[in-house]
Amino acid sequence: MLKRYMIERDIPGVGALTKDQLRGAADTSNAALCKLGPAVQWQQSFVTKDKTFCIYLAENEDVIREHAKISGFPANTITEIGGIIDPTTAGA
């Protein structure tokens, strides 16, 4: 069973990358994911000035570290997500 993780990546200047540069980064990440098979899946990433916060599904933290090694993107902090809440949680 895959667990959900938040990966914080320190990438100075990432927020200033062009759409084409971000596309290239996504291509690099996707190529690494292909090498690792179904043990890890990228859901989405949030880009800030000097960091990305990525949501992944993975068997464990080790496969996320391997993705970081293959792709060349740092995985400075890996945190398992234990649950999700949103505004609708208040009415549940």
C-alpha positions as CSV (number, residue, x, y, z in Angstrom):
1,M,0.0,0.0,0.0
2,L,1.3,3.4,-0.9
3,K,1.6,6.2,1.7
4,R,1.2,9.9,1.0
5,Y,4.3,12.1,1.6
6,M,5.1,15.8,1.5
7,I,8.6,16.5,0.1
8,E,10.2,19.9,0.7
9,R,12.8,20.7,-1.8
10,D,15.2,23.7,-1.4
11,I,15.8,24.9,-5.0
12,P,17.0,28.5,-5.0
13,G,15.2,30.6,-7.7
14,V,12.7,27.9,-8.6
15,G,9.9,30.4,-8.5
16,A,11.5,32.4,-11.3
17,L,11.7,29.5,-13.7
18,T,9.9,29.8,-17.0
19,K,7.1,27.5,-18.1
20,D,9.5,25.7,-20.4
21,Q,12.1,25.2,-17.6
22,L,9.3,23.8,-15.3
23,R,8.3,21.5,-18.1
24,G,11.9,20.3,-18.4
25,A,12.0,19.7,-14.6
26,A,8.7,17.7,-14.8
27,D,10.2,15.7,-17.7
28,T,13.3,14.9,-15.6
29,S,11.1,13.9,-12.6
30,N,8.9,11.7,-14.8
31,A,11.9,9.9,-16.3
32,A,13.1,9.1,-12.8
33,L,9.6,7.8,-11.9
34,C,9.6,5.5,-14.9
35,K,12.8,3.9,-13.6
36,L,11.3,3.3,-10.2
37,G,8.1,1.8,-11.4
38,P,4.9,1.7,-9.4
39,A,6.6,2.1,-6.0
40,V,6.3,5.9,-6.3
41,Q,3.9,8.3,-7.9
42,W,4.0,12.1,-8.2
43,Q,0.7,13.8,-7.5
44,Q,1.5,17.5,-7.6
45,S,3.9,20.2,-6.6
46,F,3.6,23.7,-5.2
47,V,6.3,26.2,-6.3
48,T,7.4,29.1,-4.1
49,K,10.3,31.5,-4.5
50,D,13.0,29.1,-3.4
51,K,11.3,25.8,-2.6
52,T,8.9,23.3,-4.0
53,F,6.5,21.3,-1.8
54,C,5.6,18.0,-3.6
55,I,3.0,15.5,-2.8
56,Y,4.0,11.9,-3.6
57,L,2.5,8.5,-3.1
58,A,5.2,6.0,-2.3
59,E,5.9,2.6,-0.6
60,N,8.4,4.3,1.8
61,E,10.8,7.2,2.2
62,D,13.7,5.2,0.7
63,V,12.1,5.2,-2.8
64,I,11.6,9.0,-2.5
65,R,15.3,9.4,-1.7
66,E,16.1,7.2,-4.7
67,H,13.9,9.4,-6.9
68,A,15.8,12.4,-5.6
69,K,19.1,10.8,-6.4
70,I,18.1,9.8,-9.9
71,S,16.4,13.1,-10.8
72,G,19.0,15.4,-9.2
73,F,16.3,17.2,-7.2
74,P,16.9,17.5,-3.4
75,A,14.5,15.9,-0.9
76,N,15.4,18.1,2.0
77,T,12.5,17.1,4.2
78,I,10.2,14.1,3.7
79,T,7.1,13.9,5.9
80,E,4.5,11.2,5.9
81,I,1.0,12.7,5.7
82,G,-1.3,11.2,8.3
83,G,-4.5,12.8,7.1
84,I,-6.1,15.5,5.1
85,I,-8.6,18.1,6.2
86,D,-10.3,20.9,4.3
87,P,-13.2,23.4,4.8
88,T,-15.7,20.6,4.4
89,T,-14.2,18.7,7.4
90,A,-16.0,21.2,9.6
91,G,-19.4,20.0,8.4
92,A,-18.6,16.3,8.4
